[in-house]
């Protein structure tokens, strides 16, 4: 009788432990199923933010380059205007000498 009672007790303990193990595995599976996408989403957001930062940096760099080009062209035009003024002054002087 005691052997049969021990078997029943043993089977009951195994059943309870089996149920608890299944429950724990289910909880772990659920937690992994919820936590894993959360961290993947955070990683995706971080990568998107990095890409946006790179795009903004490149855009700023191109804008600065264009601004510098405009400044260089403005200086070039100003120099040309000065040369034109000098040439016109010289032309006027030559014409005055020719008329006299």
Secondary structure, 3 states (H helix, E strand, C coil): CHHHHHHHHHHHHHHHHHHHHHHHHHHHHHHHHHHHHHHHHHHHHHHHHHHHHHHHHHHHHHHHHHHHHHHHHHHHHHHHHHHHHHHHHHHHHHHHHHHC
